[in-house]
């Protein structure tokens, strides 16, 4: 069994890269772990005071440039120029790199700003600055909304989208695309456009983001459990099946042709071994030289002759989870999510409901009592003052 790698040269955490000694279930340890908990830190996103290598995922939405004045001397967002704002955010990225584990990444929600009747290109400036500091921009997710605040402008369209920038510093970041695809009801890759409508908010915070946004980021980027001894995340182990989505006409036709030509499970595995571009990908079908064995090539050729243009459909077959990697130390802890601009605590509430520990940092936290009912509950761990 293997976890599929991406088509480019940046590969998220996989079964092979973890050098596992076995496969187990999450439930093996779940009952022995303390309940998921939240910690609130009064401090600055540029100097959190948190320990090095202590966080698995950062999900956050900083104040947008020149959008809101929160009335704090150390606030970010009221800098005189876009360049000064970007420099403040680069200081944040430097700090977040320090606290992230080597398999960690960031989902950064940010919008653009009109100034002197022109968009300033803030998301692009942030991406460029991050790349200059060695970060990898893995996705620019477009968060779309069906509705939003009324806008008085008569000579441009109302803004109904924001950006969620996914950044990683190392190529071996944790990423659970299989689990996310299952959640989204899509057996392949659901894509980088998220249609999520804002939730109704009656609180004092002016710019909350929806729990669904956090849920997707946590599902993709934060492991449920991490080894306390070696800091390796437990990653999903799965197998490809020969089952396609019958709702898709192309997939349905591929299954009909496979049945008509009596293709065997070995034929399907050969298709999946060769991949869309006919380049060998699956090591268990390769002969040690990086090329598929003659037998696999023969089976793939037979399948291609039978399926024609529908050959590639079986490379996107549904996957089933068979377990989770287990490094063997027997010291799992919960994955940790950080929001360094926590505001009302949406990230913390959502992460703890999903069984992850959470930390929130803010100059003036609006959520001082993080106890909320939920699937996992959200027991209060502590409210501390950062010296940073």
Secondary structure, 3 states (H helix, E strand, C coil): CCCCCCCCCCCCCCCCCCCCCEEECCHHHHCCCCCCEEEEEECECCECCCCCCCEEEEEECCCCCCCCCCCCCCCCCCCCCHHHHHHHHHHHHHHHHHHEEEEEEEEEEECCCEECCEECCHHHHHHHHHHHCCCEEEEEEEEECCCCCCCCCCCCCCCCEEEEEEEECCCCCCCCHHHHHHHHCCCCCCCCEEECCCCCCCCCCCCCCCHHHHHHHHHHHCCCEEECCCCCECCEEEEECCCCCCCCHHHHHHHHHHHHCCCCHHHHHHHHHHCCCCCCCCHHHECCCCCECHHHHHHHHHHHHHHHHHHHHHHHCCEEEEEEEECCCCCEEECEEEECCCCCCHHHHHHHHCCCEEEEEECCCCCCCCCCCCCCCCEEEEEEECCC
